[in-house]
Amino acid sequence: MEKIVIRVIERPSSENPEKIIEWFCMVFGLSDKDNSNDIGVQILKKFIMNSTSSGSGLSSSDLKLSPRVPKSTAIYHLNRFISSGLIVKKGRKYYLRATNLLRAIEEIEYDINKEFQKMLDTAIEFDKMLNMPKKSARIRRRLR
């Protein structure tokens, strides 16, 4: 995972699974649109359905997006999902990062917390080098 984009977007009040998938795509910066025809939304739906049914991976051809979507466009979007951490590639197949969306989000959260902890530890060391007072220990303990 190279970069994670998290946008602050109000969660839909709807109990509609389609709207929730659209929201996740928008939060991760994988979709700018609020509609189910967006390629990112279509891809995430396919991976969620695949992980709950068979658990086997999908190739870019297996996605079976509309005929007017070139394979190169599908691969471009798959690479964006890989960068976000939601999708992983093993060999020629792509997989949802975990067995379900909840577990995938939990794993991403763990990775983010680990990176923030590294940054906090480095900031503490840096401040010590400059003889700066340690003022935010309470926040540091809360993260652990």
BAFI-3210 file (N, C-alpha, C; in Angstrom, 3 decimals, decimal comma, padded with zeros to 6 digits):
// residues 144
n [1|2|3|4|5|6|7|8|9|10|11|12|13|14|15|16|17|18|19|20|21|22|23|24|25|26|27|28|29|30|31|32|33|34|35|36|37|38|39|40|41|42|43|44|45|46|47|48|49|50|51|52|53|54|55|56|57|58|59|60|61|62|63|64|65|66|67|68|69|70|71|72|73|74|75|76|77|78|79|80|81|82|83|84|85|86|87|88|89|90|91|92|93|94|95|96|97|98|99|100|101|102|103|104|105|106|107|108|109|110|111|112|113|114|115|116|117|118|119|120|121|122|123|124|125|126|127|128|129|130|131|132|133|134|135|136|137|138|139|140|141|142|143|144]
n.u [000,841|000,679|-000,427|-003,068|-006,192|-008,487|-011,557|-013,685|-016,869|-020,299|-021,977|-024,309|-027,763|-029,293|-030,319|-029,567|-027,578|-026,210|-025,860|-024,187|-021,878|-021,227|-020,640|-018,349|-016,548|-016,392|-015,376|-012,813|-011,715|-012,059|-014,096|-015,909|-018,443|-021,912|-023,262|-024,418|-023,381|-020,759|-017,422|-015,615|-017,399|-018,782|-016,688|-015,941|-018,343|-018,384|-016,128|-016,855|-019,136|-017,947|-016,113|-017,790|-019,168|-017,500|-014,829|-012,634|-010,167|-010,395|-009,801|-008,826|-010,379|-012,426|-014,041|-016,003|-017,102|-019,060|-019,246|-018,183|-016,145|-012,788|-010,225|-007,858|-008,754|-010,168|-008,017|-006,553|-008,308|-008,364|-005,724|-005,827|-007,504|-005,821|-003,777|-005,254|-005,539|-007,685|-007,914|-005,950|-003,292|-002,520|-000,474|-002,061|-004,523|-006,962|-007,954|-010,328|-009,071|-009,473|-011,597|-014,067|-015,715|-015,668|-013,488|-011,427|-011,397|-010,719|-008,111|-006,829|-007,119|-005,478|-002,970|-002,741|-002,731|-000,353|001,533|001,109|001,931|004,658|005,323|004,707|006,533|008,921|008,637|008,762|011,414|012,714|011,918|013,190|015,847|015,985|015,595|012,951|009,964|007,950|004,763|002,431|001,826|-000,462|-002,171|-000,622|-000,583|-003,268|-003,546|-002,393]
n.v [-001,156|002,106|004,696|006,126|007,481|009,286|010,549|012,925|012,298|012,491|009,736|007,701|007,738|005,727|002,297|000,890|-001,342|-000,753|002,037|002,223|000,947|002,729|004,936|004,026|003,862|006,578|007,674|006,527|007,799|006,683|007,070|009,721|010,209|009,998|007,589|004,374|003,453|004,039|003,064|002,327|001,740|-000,417|-002,276|-002,644|-003,748|-006,190|-007,482|-007,685|-009,316|-011,584|-012,355|-013,136|-015,232|-017,175|-016,730|-016,993|-015,497|-012,716|-012,098|-009,369|-009,692|-011,299|-009,537|-008,535|-006,022|-003,424|-003,723|-001,473|-000,619|-000,499|-003,025|-001,957|000,250|-000,974|-002,243|-000,002|001,073|-001,094|-000,998|001,396|000,602|-001,248|000,467|001,815|-000,096|-001,809|-003,871|-006,678|-008,069|-011,229|-013,112|-013,550|-012,832|-010,865|-009,873|-009,189|-007,546|-008,914|-011,438|-010,258|-007,029|-005,637|-006,817|-006,135|-003,322|-003,140|-004,185|-002,249|-000,080|-000,967|-000,933|001,835|002,877|001,745|003,062|005,715|005,444|005,011|007,526|009,133|008,139|008,834|011,615|012,144|011,351|013,210|015,647|015,309|015,475|018,157|019,154|019,688|020,159|017,416|017,345|016,052|013,478|012,209|011,933|010,204|007,849|007,147|006,272|003,778]
n.w [000,000|-000,947|-000,759|000,993|000,591|002,355|002,396|003,900|004,106|004,442|005,815|004,111|004,991|004,254|004,209|002,103|000,378|-002,015|-001,943|000,244|-000,719|-002,772|-001,166|000,273|-001,887|-002,590|-000,188|-000,098|-002,222|-004,697|-006,353|-007,713|-008,149|-007,357|-008,151|-009,301|-011,683|-011,939|-012,577|-010,515|-008,419|-009,539|-009,685|-006,954|-005,974|-007,394|-006,285|-003,590|-003,767|-004,914|-002,927|-000,879|-002,021|-003,560|-002,933|-004,503|-006,583|-008,929|-012,337|-014,500|-016,742|-015,767|-014,432|-016,078|-016,965|-018,488|-022,094|-023,335|-021,736|-021,807|-021,355|-020,370|-018,938|-016,892|-015,592|-014,813|-012,870|-011,090|-010,180|-008,757|-006,679|-005,499|-004,584|-002,657|-000,782|-000,556|-002,399|-003,362|-005,300|-006,521|-008,282|-011,325|-010,527|-008,757|-005,493|-002,880|-000,097|002,333|003,826|003,948|003,730|006,177|007,563|005,802|006,049|008,753|008,665|007,111|008,829|010,933|009,629|009,108|011,725|012,628|011,003|011,841|014,480|014,112|013,085|015,306|017,231|015,958|015,935|018,671|019,223|017,591|018,789|021,235|020,419|019,891|022,350|023,110|025,006|026,092|025,312|024,531|025,513|026,464|024,244|022,700|024,247|024,085|021,443|021,343]
ca.u [000,000|001,507|-001,121|-004,481|-006,965|-009,726|-012,342|-014,747|-018,146|-021,360|-022,461|-025,727|-028,689|-029,998|-029,915|-029,353|-026,180|-025,625|-025,455|-023,033|-020,723|-020,887|-020,035|-016,984|-015,738|-016,158|-014,510|-011,456|-011,268|-012,111|-015,251|-016,336|-019,853|-022,867|-024,159|-023,984|-022,767|-019,348|-016,593|-015,123|-018,501|-019,005|-015,579|-016,051|-019,483|-017,992|-015,215|-017,602|-019,959|-017,065|-015,508|-018,800|-019,657|-016,505|-013,537|-011,548|-009,845|-010,930|-008,872|-009,450|-011,403|-013,538|-014,892|-017,123|-017,703|-019,764|-018,367|-017,520|-015,035|-011,609|-009,505|-006,866|-009,465|-010,423|-006,734|-006,261|-009,124|-007,876|-004,500|-006,240|-007,988|-004,628|-003,157|-006,087|-005,439|-008,885|-007,718|-004,578|-003,069|-001,695|-000,357|-002,894|-005,853|-007,160|-008,787|-010,621|-007,965|-009,828|-012,765|-015,244|-015,379|-015,330|-012,116|-010,522|-011,298|-009,952|-006,693|-006,341|-007,009|-004,272|-001,807|-002,679|-002,302|001,064|002,296|001,019|002,770|006,041|005,496|004,733|007,818|009,949|008,455|009,274|012,878|013,121|011,757|014,263|017,076|015,919|015,277|011,590|009,184|006,998|003,479|001,243|001,909|-001,809|-002,647|000,187|-001,052|-004,607|-003,440|-001,954]
ca.v [000,000|003,291|005,917|005,942|008,715|009,166|011,772|013,053|012,373|012,014|008,389|007,736|007,241|004,610|000,916|000,322|-001,766|-000,042|003,370|002,037|000,670|004,013|005,761|003,549|004,287|008,022|007,920|006,128|008,559|005,806|007,494|011,085|010,290|009,332|006,736|002,981|003,116|004,361|001,859|001,951|001,131|-001,732|-003,164|-003,007|-004,668|-007,524|-008,111|-008,031|-010,486|-012,716|-012,817|-013,808|-016,456|-018,201|-016,432|-017,087|-014,197|-012,315|-011,455|-008,165|-010,171|-011,847|-008,465|-008,421|-004,697|-003,209|-003,895|-000,232|-000,325|-001,250|-003,762|-001,051|001,082|-001,843|-002,422|001,284|001,157|-002,123|-000,476|002,391|-000,161|-001,808|001,574|002,151|-001,182|-002,652|-005,012|-007,158|-008,883|-012,423|-013,694|-012,867|-012,611|-009,799|-010,309|-008,263|-007,687|-009,874|-012,250|-009,391|-005,617|-005,256|-007,262|-005,329|-002,001|-003,319|-004,346|-000,932|000,709|-001,437|-000,400|003,282|003,099|001,383|004,153|006,869|005,181|005,287|008,973|009,659|007,769|009,655|012,988|012,191|011,340|014,485|016,676|015,107|016,005|019,614|019,468|020,222|019,467|016,405|017,862|015,334|012,063|011,672|011,530|009,052|006,649|006,820|005,595|002,375]
ca.w [000,000|-001,056|-000,379|001,304|000,598|003,114|002,300|004,906|003,397|005,323|005,520|003,712|006,011|003,638|004,498|000,776|000,198|-003,167|-001,476|001,138|-001,588|-003,401|-000,126|000,489|-003,037|-002,491|000,965|-000,456|-003,381|-005,863|-007,135|-007,429|-008,495|-006,479|-008,938|-009,336|-012,961|-011,845|-012,715|-009,191|-007,678|-010,142|-009,310|-005,538|-005,859|-007,881|-005,334|-002,380|-004,095|-005,149|-001,679|-000,064|-002,659|-003,856|-002,323|-005,475|-007,144|-010,219|-013,262|-015,068|-017,682|-014,987|-013,922|-017,010|-016,960|-019,749|-023,255|-023,746|-020,826|-022,240|-020,323|-019,782|-017,965|-015,739|-014,906|-014,168|-011,657|-010,165|-009,567|-007,764|-005,530|-004,842|-003,850|-001,499|000,179|-000,541|-003,296|-003,485|-006,494|-006,332|-009,621|-012,314|-009,947|-007,784|-004,383|-001,805|000,860|003,375|003,482|003,827|003,760|007,552|007,859|004,970|006,673|009,991|008,309|006,682|010,060|011,624|008,903|009,328|013,110|012,710|010,385|012,728|015,648|013,672|012,997|016,671|017,831|015,309|016,412|020,043|019,105|017,013|019,818|022,219|019,818|019,981|023,747|023,183|026,043|025,611|025,775|024,061|025,882|026,630|022,926|022,290|024,970|023,601|020,156|021,531]
c.u [000,898|000,839|-002,576|-005,122|-008,230|-010,423|-013,411|-016,040|-019,207|-021,867|-023,925|-026,607|-029,418|-029,437|-029,638|-027,880|-025,472|-025,083|-024,236|-021,778|-020,273|-020,159|-018,589|-016,070|-015,420|-015,206|-013,052|-010,932|-011,263|-013,277|-015,587|-017,838|-020,692|-023,834|-023,555|-023,385|-021,270|-018,527|-016,074|-016,177|-018,775|-017,936|-015,710|-017,206|-019,080|-017,077|-015,915|-018,439|-019,097|-016,491|-016,518|-019,271|-018,563|-015,174|-012,369|-011,328|-010,519|-009,800|-009,566|-010,538|-012,635|-014,500|-016,132|-017,857|-018,380|-018,779|-017,637|-016,391|-013,832|-010,906|-008,486|-007,512|-009,761|-009,137|-006,327|-007,024|-008,706|-006,611|-004,809|-006,762|-006,823|-003,942|-003,940|-005,994|-006,642|-008,723|-006,235|-004,482|-002,126|-001,646|-001,171|-004,282|-005,824|-008,146|-009,146|-009,584|-008,238|-011,116|-014,056|-014,804|-014,986|-013,883|-011,106|-010,315|-010,503|-008,450|-006,082|-006,161|-005,746|-003,019|-001,639|-002,178|-000,821|001,943|002,272|001,889|004,240|006,299|005,557|006,065|008,950|009,854|008,991|010,802|013,396|013,038|012,818|015,583|017,138|015,605|013,914|010,836|008,173|005,624|002,282|001,297|000,526|-002,365|-001,914|-000,302|-002,407|-004,558|-003,109|-003,046]
c.v [001,235|004,528|005,583|007,316|008,437|010,522|011,771|013,324|011,783|010,652|008,468|007,153|005,996|003,265|000,167|-000,054|-001,058|001,323|003,274|001,756|001,950|004,909|005,330|003,975|005,779|008,343|007,603|006,874|007,746|006,140|008,919|011,227|009,569|008,524|005,360|002,570|003,418|003,069|001,391|001,238|-000,273|-002,727|-003,594|-003,973|-006,083|-008,226|-008,500|-009,276|-011,729|-013,253|-013,536|-015,118|-017,504|-017,969|-016,553|-015,706|-013,943|-011,754|-010,205|-008,555|-010,698|-010,778|-008,272|-007,094|-004,495|-003,277|-002,618|000,178|-001,154|-001,930|-002,855|-000,142|000,278|-002,017|-001,143|001,390|000,103|-001,650|000,598|001,691|-000,798|-000,726|001,941|001,088|-002,106|-003,934|-005,383|-008,016|-010,024|-013,137|-012,882|-012,519|-011,492|-010,310|-009,127|-008,545|-008,742|-010,584|-011,448|-007,941|-005,148|-005,602|-006,455|-003,948|-002,093|-003,458|-003,020|-000,034|000,322|-000,862|001,097|003,583|002,789|002,494|005,402|006,665|005,423|006,782|009,598|009,366|008,619|011,109|013,142|012,227|012,675|015,608|016,554|015,671|017,517|020,096|020,147|019,475|018,512|016,772|016,996|013,843|011,436|011,168|010,284|007,781|006,206|006,025|004,107|001,467]
c.w [000,000|-000,486|-000,092|001,354|001,391|003,049|003,382|004,150|004,315|004,854|005,129|004,813|005,526|004,105|003,192|000,593|-000,963|-002,737|-000,560|000,321|-002,275|-002,400|000,146|-000,662|-002,969|-001,341|000,626|-001,690|-004,661|-006,781|-006,738|-007,595|-007,467|-007,345|-009,131|-010,677|-012,982|-011,856|-011,361|-008,368|-008,220|-009,707|-007,852|-005,311|-006,258|-006,884|-004,044|-002,639|-004,276|-003,839|-000,796|-000,699|-002,828|-003,170|-003,270|-006,080|-008,477|-011,072|-013,802|-016,063|-016,950|-014,491|-014,781|-016,856|-018,305|-020,923|-023,685|-022,807|-021,270|-021,057|-019,629|-018,731|-016,710|-014,926|-014,190|-012,844|-010,631|-009,456|-008,526|-006,508|-004,771|-004,012|-002,605|-000,416|000,204|-001,354|-003,287|-004,740|-006,139|-007,671|-010,605|-011,791|-008,910|-006,734|-003,502|-000,730|001,929|002,958|003,379|003,980|005,161|007,867|007,045|005,583|007,969|009,706|007,862|007,912|010,832|010,961|009,128|010,741|013,289|012,132|011,258|013,968|015,310|013,621|014,394|017,356|017,259|015,782|017,832|020,024|018,583|018,057|020,904|021,703|019,974|021,399|023,898|024,282|025,408|026,162|025,412|024,368|026,018|025,308|022,469|022,966|024,450|022,294|020,328|021,953]
res [m|e|k|i|v|i|r|v|i|e|r|p|s|s|e|n|p|e|k|i|i|e|w|f|c|m|v|f|g|l|s|d|k|d|n|s|n|d|i|g|v|q|i|l|k|k|f|i|m|n|s|t|s|s|g|s|g|l|s|s|s|d|l|k|l|s|p|r|v|p|k|s|t|a|i|y|h|l|n|r|f|i|s|s|g|l|i|v|k|k|g|r|k|y|y|l|r|a|t|n|l|l|r|a|i|e|e|i|e|y|d|i|n|k|e|f|q|k|m|l|d|t|a|i|e|f|d|k|m|l|n|m|p|k|k|s|a|r|i|r|r|r|l|r]
***
